[in-house]
Amino acid sequence: MPQIHISVDICDTIYLRDPLETVLGRKMIKHAVILLHEIGFEEFNFKKLAIRMGSTEASVYRYFENKYKLLAYLVAWYWDFMHFMILMDTRNIPDKREKLYRMVDTLVNSLKTAPVPEYIDHEKLHMIVVENASKVYHTKQVDRLQKEGFYTNFKKLVKRISDAIRDIDPDYMYPVALATNIVDASLNNEYYIEHLPSLTDVPEDAQVNAKTETSKMIRYLLDRALVRNG
């Protein structure tokens, strides 16, 4: 997989200094992803991160005020990257419905073929987002953080998908809600198939590809929801 530089646009209220601007910052992000995936958000702290990356706790605090803002940064990076991949994967697709299908496939599967910055393990980051993204949104400070721009990347991705839904069915009454649920399902359904299959329609003992089943399920829901005029 080629190593490339991807420019992401993340609200500067999330961080004190953008870690992607320095060698130490990129090293911190790399090890934060690995450690969060390994021990989980609850057990994660800056002291453990500093030990893992061979630095000091003070150096981590120069970039982020707390571990919540570090998680918010990683989630925002993930959504901005997904938006970039959707733009790349759909740029030459004229058919409106097929374009929406490709968006779904990108959300579920794009990490397999994505260009890889050396400081991000995409598969590990994907699981961090699956397990922890709701912590970024479900907080008592959500209204303040919303005003500060914490959720800009997520909203940008949802708008891209909801616009594609409107292109297919301009009369559909809930394009934004449907787009939001598509994004949620792209994360959660795969996780449920693998860990809580009774919350899905896949039998517990079935040997299936969770990503393939998730794409099929979302496509089916879209076909049932949207009028075939696109």
Beta strands, then each sheet from edge to edge (+ up, - down):
end
